[in-house]
Amino acid sequence: MNIDFWYSNISGGTGIQTLIEKLGLSTFKDIGSETPDSSKINFLVFQWETSNAINPINQYQTHSDEFISLLKRLQNEAFYFIADFSTEAHTHTDELSLKFIHILDTNHIDLKRLLLAKNDSLNTGIRRIRYGNYTLNACFFPHFFVNTFYKMQEYVESDDTIVKDKTFLCLNRRLHLHKYKTLEQLYRKGLLEDTHYTAVKSYINLPSFTFLKKLPIQLDGDIMYGDGLSIADEHLYRINPNWYHRSKVNIITETLFEEDGIHITEKTWKAIYLGIPFVVCASLNHLDGLKRMGFETFHSVIDESYDSRNDHFDKISQIIDSAVELSKIWDSDAVKSIIEFNKTLYFNEEHRKYIVKTMFLDEITKINRPLVSLI
């Protein structure tokens, strides 16, 4: 591989570093102690800092004079830079990240040498995006695809012999509008009582008269109780597998819904890891994103046309109807075949390496070529 990855002790490591090294695809070098090879494409990788009102993250010192001086020196050595934002896919801008771009710009750091790595697989090559008044390069890094597997492997033991005692599972840690509307559709169709569901903390103004009980609504055997779970990202991957095994179909309410982008998070990968049939309430063409990564969905046995609908909240009713359709054949040979194919593929380390190589490593080498503009 004609790439060397670097990290700085000023800003610390990143998720991209952890996952690439865990896959054995590359070893990151310390820019403070090793000498770059000018014949290679050199990338310094650091955390993209945002002002996250829901769950403030640590300060990574990327705004410090010391770090900016490092970037200026490395730019003179023909380095490129990757800002790791790979746990997110949204297009929101915020004050802290815009301030950082302004600092780069005023210090004559060429923004064309910067790549913003996101978990957005809508477009997997390097593309030009608008970020506030700036134009940036963006690329896809499949953070949740890789990390969910490793996190689940740490504590999940297979046990698919548990009796199914309800038809559906619908987990909602942060209750946004599309998640509320999904639970509302289950209620209106008389299906909520046949659903294992959670609603930990609401991020919308709930109606005065709502079908929901007092929040937080949680299931037995959760990792912690109380609405503090909604910001406890250290428990992001920790679920009780029995909830899945006790349910026939997982109605996944993904993070993105109305926005552009495909954000396949741990919510989707948990169902694939555990081998549970699913439908997904997500942004446009979410299922197509899975297919591009080699996975199968259930279009051969149920109606999945909801995935191509862009009428947002109107499509939620169809998603529930598809879930009902799937629940009638959840244990059929056809459904089991899809589940087994996906699980086998996900557990194949060579496939995980292949996805990171083709969708990230091969793409970032094209940084000097003409780019696709999404502006």
Secondary structure, DSSP 8 states (H G I E B T S, - for coil): --EEEEEBTTTB--HHHHHHHHTTS---EETTTS---TTSEEEEEEE-----SSS------TTSHHHHHHHHHHHHTT-EEEEEETT-------HHHHHHHHHHHHTT--GGGEEEEES--SS-S-EEEEETTEEEEEEE--HHHHHHHHHHHHH----TTS---EEEEE--SEE-HHHHHHHHHHHHTT-GGGEEE-B-EESS---SS-SS-SS-B--TT-S--SGGGGG-GGGTT---HHHHHTEEEEEEE-S-SSSSS----HHHHHHHHHT--EEEE-STTHHHHHHHTT---STTTS--GGGG---GGGGHHHHHHHHHHHHTSTTSHHHHHHHHHHHHHHT-HHHHHHHHIIIIIHHHTTTTS--EE--
